[in-house]
Amino acid sequence: MPRIKVIGGGLSGCEASLQLADAGLDVDLWEMRPQVTTPAHKTGDLAELVCSNSFKGLGLTSAHGLFKEELRLMGSRLISLAMESRVPAGESLAIDRAMFSAAVEKAIATHPRITLHREEAAGLDPEELTLVASGPLSSDRLTQSLFTLIGSQRLYFFDSIAPVVEYDSLDLEHTFAKNRWEKGTEPDFINCPLDKETYFAFVDALVAADTVEAKPFEKGQLFEGCLPVEEMARRGRETLRYGPMRPIGLRHPVTGKTPFAVIQLRAENRQRTLYNLVGFQTRLKWGTQKQIFSMVPALKDAAYARLGAMHRNTFLNSPQVMEPSLRIRNTRIFCAGQLTGAEGYTEAIGTGMYASSMILAHLRGDEGFTWPEASCLGALTRHLTDPNPDFQPMNFNFGLLPKVETASKKDKKGVQIENCLKALEGFRPFPERVPVMT
Ligand SMILES: Cc1cc2nc3c(=O)[nH]c(=O)nc-3n(C[C@H](O)[C@H](O)[C@H](O)COP(=O)(O)OP(=O)(O)OC[C@H]3O[C@@H](n4cnc5c(N)ncnc54)[C@H](O)[C@@H]3O)c2cc1C
């Protein structure tokens, strides 16, 4: 029977271990806690939730609700254990974290095909069948091994995420498409101009705004080349106008005038359904971000696929490093969880499931195996591995699903949900599953 080494007993590693073992593989699961700990984990428990106890919405009309439904339909072991550990939280799935970890621990400990090693895994052998699921706080020695394997330019330690806005929610009347100095054949950027009065009000609001306090292990991690916008604004009222909001080379195509300042939006995905605010990494509180950005005429009613953030997070430059199967190129090493740039608890469980289905397909020689394009995991993993020069971690959201043409935005989500559920009918990611009675 094939053996696999799984590194990390967090959400992604535990989901993957159970899926792989249920499919008949012998699994060696390595978890370094409690001997070696991380700056955020507090216990030695498997599948510890490092922060909130919420897996977000359950209703099918929310992105996370649809995602969880997909995982449930495809037989996720951890989603099922999470449902059993549920605490009342309205339409959301919130759980008793101790009960959940105990249930995961039991499922792992009693599985005859899983051996749990309470040790740090430090090295990586490109020839050994391995799943790396060591999370955003991977140990230093393992990180060093990843460095050696893929090169230090392709592994990051810190997120500095600019907000990502849904294209459909922009007020296009207050935008113009243009590249700076009209370089290139097609305009890649959408520009959101601000007049003088709006610009200064915007800068003053940034200076006065509340920011999220950095965790002790994140202090001192800001880089001069990648400062939060509010920090740039604090350095002077004109600083942003000479930085990410500089209007030079962006003459308005209708008026012929150069705006006082602009926010540039650059496509975040190939379908151009999502755009990021270029250079707008920020530590502002989420509600405050929405409020301040709504001062920009084009963003007045903007809907955000994700808001800006800056925190400690080890992740790979997945588009450069991995194949669509989440395998590191030219190795037998697959990855899952936050390390791949899939951000969030449900995403960790989902990519654990996805990577295990890909490992099994690899073992049966089915290299053409894919998840349906219209599924949540198909869409999320496409985002992780499609070419993207500005790759940043991302939660699952509707903007990642294939584009559909409908009269209204409301209908659009309905069609995307329908397409997703239809695509999953009859799809069996684990044909070799042999459930084990525990
Ligand atoms: C501080 C912080 C707060 C977060 N809060 C939230 C939140 O509230 N909601 C949300 O949806 N997402 C949150 N996230 C993002 C993400 O969803 C979680 O980090 C999630 O737990 C990631 O799952 P994972 O399986 O990739 O990693 P983890 O759950 O962290 O699991 C990785 C495991 O690998 C182990 N490990 C690391 N290196 C080694 C090694 N060398 N050998 C053996 N074991 C090793 C670790 O001890 C850990 O148990 C947060 C992230 C951070 C850093």
The ligand as a MOL file (V3000), in Angstrom:
LIG
                    3D

  0  0  0     0  0            999 V3000
M  V30 BEGIN CTAB
M  V30 COUNTS 53 58 0 0 0
M  V30 BEGIN ATOM
M  V30 1 C -2.9860 34.6380 13.8030 0
M  V30 2 C -3.9170 34.0810 12.7670 0
M  V30 3 C -5.2920 34.1810 12.9500 0
M  V30 4 C -6.1780 33.6520 11.9760 0
M  V30 5 N -7.5190 33.7690 12.1890 0
M  V30 6 C -8.3890 33.2390 11.3170 0
M  V30 7 C -9.8170 33.3020 11.5620 0
M  V30 8 O -10.2610 33.8230 12.5630 0
M  V30 9 N -10.6550 32.7640 10.6250 0
M  V30 10 C -10.1860 32.1610 9.5030 0
M  V30 11 O -11.0010 31.6730 8.7040 0
M  V30 12 N -8.8550 32.0850 9.2520 0
M  V30 13 C -7.9370 32.6000 10.1190 0
M  V30 14 N -6.5880 32.5330 9.8680 0
M  V30 15 C -6.1100 31.9870 8.5870 0
M  V30 16 C -6.1480 30.4460 8.4160 0
M  V30 17 O -7.4460 30.0850 8.0950 0
M  V30 18 C -5.7400 29.6390 9.6040 0
M  V30 19 O -4.4190 29.9470 9.9090 0
M  V30 20 C -5.8910 28.1110 9.3640 0
M  V30 21 O -5.7080 27.4550 10.5700 0
M  V30 22 C -4.9250 27.5830 8.3320 0
M  V30 23 O -5.0110 26.1750 8.2550 0
M  V30 24 P -3.7250 25.3130 7.8900 0
M  V30 25 O -4.1170 23.8880 7.9540 0
M  V30 26 O -3.1480 25.8050 6.6310 0
M  V30 27 O -2.6670 25.6620 9.0270 0
M  V30 28 P -2.7470 25.3920 10.6010 0
M  V30 29 O -4.1350 25.2160 11.0430 0
M  V30 30 O -1.9030 26.4440 11.2320 0
M  V30 31 O -2.0110 23.9980 10.7300 0
M  V30 32 C -0.6390 23.8300 10.4590 0
M  V30 33 C -0.0780 22.8670 11.4810 0
M  V30 34 O 1.2380 22.5150 11.1030 0
M  V30 35 C 2.0480 22.4360 12.2660 0
M  V30 36 N 3.4210 22.5780 11.8360 0
M  V30 37 C 4.0510 23.6890 11.3490 0
M  V30 38 N 5.3150 23.3870 10.9850 0
M  V30 39 C 5.4960 22.0530 11.2560 0
M  V30 40 C 6.5800 21.1460 11.1060 0
M  V30 41 N 7.7440 21.5450 10.6090 0
M  V30 42 N 6.4180 19.8660 11.4790 0
M  V30 43 C 5.2380 19.4300 12.0060 0
M  V30 44 N 4.1860 20.2440 12.1850 0
M  V30 45 C 4.3020 21.5450 11.7920 0
M  V30 46 C 1.4850 23.5490 13.1510 0
M  V30 47 O 1.7900 23.3160 14.4990 0
M  V30 48 C -0.0100 23.4560 12.8730 0
M  V30 49 O -0.6830 22.6010 13.7500 0
M  V30 50 C -5.6750 33.0300 10.8130 0
M  V30 51 C -4.2970 32.9260 10.6450 0
M  V30 52 C -3.4190 33.4330 11.5980 0
M  V30 53 C -1.9370 33.2890 11.4040 0
M  V30 END ATOM
M  V30 BEGIN BOND
M  V30 1 1 1 2
M  V30 2 1 2 3
M  V30 3 2 2 52
M  V30 4 2 3 4
M  V30 5 1 4 5
M  V30 6 1 4 50
M  V30 7 2 5 6
M  V30 8 1 6 7
M  V30 9 1 6 13
M  V30 10 2 7 8
M  V30 11 1 7 9
M  V30 12 1 9 10
M  V30 13 2 10 11
M  V30 14 1 10 12
M  V30 15 2 12 13
M  V30 16 1 13 14
M  V30 17 1 14 15
M  V30 18 1 14 50
M  V30 19 1 15 16
M  V30 20 1 16 17
M  V30 21 1 16 18
M  V30 22 1 18 19
M  V30 23 1 18 20
M  V30 24 1 20 21
M  V30 25 1 20 22
M  V30 26 1 22 23
M  V30 27 1 23 24
M  V30 28 2 24 25
M  V30 29 1 24 26
M  V30 30 1 24 27
M  V30 31 1 27 28
M  V30 32 2 28 29
M  V30 33 1 28 30
M  V30 34 1 28 31
M  V30 35 1 31 32
M  V30 36 1 32 33
M  V30 37 1 33 34
M  V30 38 1 33 48
M  V30 39 1 34 35
M  V30 40 1 35 36
M  V30 41 1 35 46
M  V30 42 1 36 37
M  V30 43 1 36 45
M  V30 44 2 37 38
M  V30 45 1 38 39
M  V30 46 1 39 40
M  V30 47 2 39 45
M  V30 48 1 40 41
M  V30 49 2 40 42
M  V30 50 1 42 43
M  V30 51 2 43 44
M  V30 52 1 44 45
M  V30 53 1 46 47
M  V30 54 1 46 48
M  V30 55 1 48 49
M  V30 56 2 50 51
M  V30 57 1 51 52
M  V30 58 1 52 53
M  V30 END BOND
M  V30 END CTAB
M  END
